[in-house]
Amino acid sequence: MDFDFSTATVALRARVRSFMDTYLLPYNPAWHLAVAQGVYPPPFVEDLKCLAREEGLWNFFLPQLPPGVPGQGLCNVDYAALAEVMGRLPWASEVFNCSAPDSGNMELLQRFATPTQAQQWLYPLLRGEIRSAFAMSEPDVASSDPTNLQTVLRDSPQGLVLHGRKWFITGAAHPACRLLIVMCRDNDAGEDPHAQHSMVLVPMDTPGVQVLRNIPVMQHQAPEGHCEIRFENVRVAPDQVLGARGAGFAMAQARLGPGRIHHCMRTIGQCELALELMSARALERQTFGKYLADFANVQEWIAESRLEIDQARLLVLQAAWRLDQGGMQQHPHQSRADVAGIKVVAARLQTRVVDRAMQVFGAMGLSPDTPLAYLWTWGRAMHLMDGPDEVHLRTVARHVLDQTRAHLGESAAYFTLPEQLAAAPRIRA
Ligand SMILES: Cc1cc2nc3c(=O)[nH]c(=O)nc-3n(C[C@H](O)[C@H](O)[C@H](O)COP(=O)(O)OP(=O)(O)OC[C@H]3O[C@@H](n4cnc5c(N)ncnc54)[C@H](O)[C@@H]3O)c2cc1C
């Protein structure tokens, strides 16, 4: 077992880190100032994107890039190393064209789009010319169970019509967002509850699409938006349906595998940052005649955080490695349990580690003068977005129980019951 990343990945990670140190961090205060003044994205982001693209630091997340597309497509394990670094700065991923939800949407389009759909949406996304959003959750139904979704795609004499309401649609307020991938109930689908949904590609400027509001997450207003959107009798051409009608559920499952690895690795990067900040603060701040770092409870928080981050990283990398080995095709139950498991572990990690860091910082930790309050808010959201923890735990538990069912009784030999004595095989003749 080799715990090192490949030499090429280590070198690429160093280039990404150096690019961020040289070009992004100096612009970080300007980015926040511009966003606070309502200028989003700040104009220099486009310049930084050009520079990153020229240097080949672009589109890391797709294992196989289509011919002629700029960038370096990486497998999940290699990409994980870079996502961890990019995660340290909330706007870094956009500069490298690796932002959520676009990266997941591009994976989806690469797998299921027709050549015409790919020309219209996938290639502009890969070139970083447009942004996109994925619209599944709805205010009126429990969206942790997508079979509940009510937004409907109907056949009418005038053609296909989409009607309904979505919310918390990340990215829909980005001025460059041109595409909504909408998951909806399809009146043409069959009886199976997992075959009743379709996905449609809806241009943002289609008549009947109305962004109602950008919903703040715990007082934090994300500039790219978590939007509530109404679809009022929106006309959809047949060639706007992605994949087969009724296949929406299966495609949504396919989208979430690598996407969760990306989220989780960004979380690990953010937790590393929180640990660095917490440790540095503990070494320079004194109270009651001692540095904070000399108090046993602070040492314990630092140690626990170190161990928890390392455990989580290993688990995420294992999930990424299994996906790279074709896990979703060869061992789909195991791989699904892997990605469900890391989603829970990463969310818990982020709220725990960042909470400790905020405590070490005192009041400053809750102010906007450190990234901690934002990181905690994001961590709290992680417990829900892409499905709540409880649903993922259920996936893990079902997998364990299935495995147990398949080998039921095999552990009985570990009991020490008298009647087992007679069953022991004779060793000597
Ligand atoms: C910041 C943020 C960004 C988001 N971005 C997007 C996006 O881009 N696109 C999109 O479509 N959605 C997005 N979402 C929505 C997110 O995916 C949903 O909130 C999530 O799937 C849960 O759905 P719900 O809110 O309807 O909760 P519900 O389904 O109403 O569930 C409520 C609670 O019920 C409990 N529960 C549910 N199922 C079970 C179970 N099986 N066992 C035990 N308990 C259970 C859980 O505690 C859960 O939190 C985002 C959410 C947030 C917070």
The ligand as an SDF file (V2000), in Angstrom:
LIG
                    3D

 53 58  0  0  0  0  0  0  0  0999 V2000
  -26.3000   25.6070    1.3190 C   0  0  0  0  0  0  0  0  0  0  0  0
  -27.1960   24.6560    0.6140 C   0  0  0  0  0  0  0  0  0  0  0  0
  -27.0400   24.4850   -0.7580 C   0  0  0  0  0  0  0  0  0  0  0  0
  -27.8950   23.6170   -1.4610 C   0  0  0  0  0  0  0  0  0  0  0  0
  -27.7520   23.5140   -2.8150 N   0  0  0  0  0  0  0  0  0  0  0  0
  -28.6660   22.7780   -3.5220 C   0  0  0  0  0  0  0  0  0  0  0  0
  -28.6140   22.7460   -4.9580 C   0  0  0  0  0  0  0  0  0  0  0  0
  -27.7260   23.3500   -5.5870 O   0  0  0  0  0  0  0  0  0  0  0  0
  -29.5760   22.0500   -5.6120 N   0  0  0  0  0  0  0  0  0  0  0  0
  -30.5560   21.3750   -4.9570 C   0  0  0  0  0  0  0  0  0  0  0  0
  -31.3770   20.7520   -5.6070 O   0  0  0  0  0  0  0  0  0  0  0  0
  -30.6320   21.3800   -3.5910 N   0  0  0  0  0  0  0  0  0  0  0  0
  -29.7300   22.0810   -2.8640 C   0  0  0  0  0  0  0  0  0  0  0  0
  -29.7950   22.1280   -1.4770 N   0  0  0  0  0  0  0  0  0  0  0  0
  -30.9190   21.4540   -0.8000 C   0  0  0  0  0  0  0  0  0  0  0  0
  -30.5060   20.1420   -0.1300 C   0  0  0  0  0  0  0  0  0  0  0  0
  -30.0900   19.1920   -1.0820 O   0  0  0  0  0  0  0  0  0  0  0  0
  -31.7090   19.6810    0.6980 C   0  0  0  0  0  0  0  0  0  0  0  0
  -31.8770   20.6160    1.7460 O   0  0  0  0  0  0  0  0  0  0  0  0
  -31.5400   18.2740    1.2620 C   0  0  0  0  0  0  0  0  0  0  0  0
  -31.5820   17.3030    0.2520 O   0  0  0  0  0  0  0  0  0  0  0  0
  -32.6120   17.9440    2.3200 C   0  0  0  0  0  0  0  0  0  0  0  0
  -33.8850   18.1640    1.8310 O   0  0  0  0  0  0  0  0  0  0  0  0
  -34.9250   19.0410    2.6990 P   0  0  0  0  0  0  0  0  0  0  0  0
  -34.2710   20.3370    3.0330 O   0  0  0  0  0  0  0  0  0  0  0  0
  -36.1900   19.0910    1.9380 O   0  0  0  0  0  0  0  0  0  0  0  0
  -35.0850   18.2550    4.0550 O   0  0  0  0  0  0  0  0  0  0  0  0
  -36.2130   17.1500    4.3580 P   0  0  0  0  0  0  0  0  0  0  0  0
  -36.2350   16.1500    3.2790 O   0  0  0  0  0  0  0  0  0  0  0  0
  -37.4780   17.8520    4.6970 O   0  0  0  0  0  0  0  0  0  0  0  0
  -35.6080   16.4670    5.6540 O   0  0  0  0  0  0  0  0  0  0  0  0
  -35.6420   17.1390    6.9270 C   0  0  0  0  0  0  0  0  0  0  0  0
  -34.9320   16.2910    7.9540 C   0  0  0  0  0  0  0  0  0  0  0  0
  -35.5750   15.0480    8.0700 O   0  0  0  0  0  0  0  0  0  0  0  0
  -34.6440   14.0750    8.4970 C   0  0  0  0  0  0  0  0  0  0  0  0
  -34.6600   12.9240    7.6010 N   0  0  0  0  0  0  0  0  0  0  0  0
  -34.8950   12.9060    6.2870 C   0  0  0  0  0  0  0  0  0  0  0  0
  -34.7930   11.6520    5.7920 N   0  0  0  0  0  0  0  0  0  0  0  0
  -34.4910   10.8540    6.8390 C   0  0  0  0  0  0  0  0  0  0  0  0
  -34.2290    9.4650    6.9800 C   0  0  0  0  0  0  0  0  0  0  0  0
  -34.2850    8.6180    5.9390 N   0  0  0  0  0  0  0  0  0  0  0  0
  -33.9190    8.9780    8.2130 N   0  0  0  0  0  0  0  0  0  0  0  0
  -33.8770    9.8240    9.2760 C   0  0  0  0  0  0  0  0  0  0  0  0
  -34.0980   11.1470    9.1880 N   0  0  0  0  0  0  0  0  0  0  0  0
  -34.4020   11.6660    7.9890 C   0  0  0  0  0  0  0  0  0  0  0  0
  -33.2630   14.7230    8.4680 C   0  0  0  0  0  0  0  0  0  0  0  0
  -32.8780   15.1210    9.7520 O   0  0  0  0  0  0  0  0  0  0  0  0
  -33.4900   15.9360    7.5930 C   0  0  0  0  0  0  0  0  0  0  0  0
  -32.5890   16.9860    7.8640 O   0  0  0  0  0  0  0  0  0  0  0  0
  -28.9230   22.9230   -0.7620 C   0  0  0  0  0  0  0  0  0  0  0  0
  -29.0410   23.0840    0.6230 C   0  0  0  0  0  0  0  0  0  0  0  0
  -28.2130   23.9320    1.3120 C   0  0  0  0  0  0  0  0  0  0  0  0
  -28.3890   24.0970    2.7920 C   0  0  0  0  0  0  0  0  0  0  0  0
  1  2  1  0
  2  3  1  0
  2 52  2  0
  3  4  2  0
  4  5  1  0
  4 50  1  0
  5  6  2  0
  6  7  1  0
  6 13  1  0
  7  8  2  0
  7  9  1  0
  9 10  1  0
 10 11  2  0
 10 12  1  0
 12 13  2  0
 13 14  1  0
 14 15  1  0
 14 50  1  0
 15 16  1  0
 16 17  1  0
 16 18  1  0
 18 19  1  0
 18 20  1  0
 20 21  1  0
 20 22  1  0
 22 23  1  0
 23 24  1  0
 24 25  2  0
 24 26  1  0
 24 27  1  0
 27 28  1  0
 28 29  2  0
 28 30  1  0
 28 31  1  0
 31 32  1  0
 32 33  1  0
 33 34  1  0
 33 48  1  0
 34 35  1  0
 35 36  1  0
 35 46  1  0
 36 37  1  0
 36 45  1  0
 37 38  2  0
 38 39  1  0
 39 40  1  0
 39 45  2  0
 40 41  1  0
 40 42  2  0
 42 43  1  0
 43 44  2  0
 44 45  1  0
 46 47  1  0
 46 48  1  0
 48 49  1  0
 50 51  2  0
 51 52  1  0
 52 53  1  0
M  END
$$$$
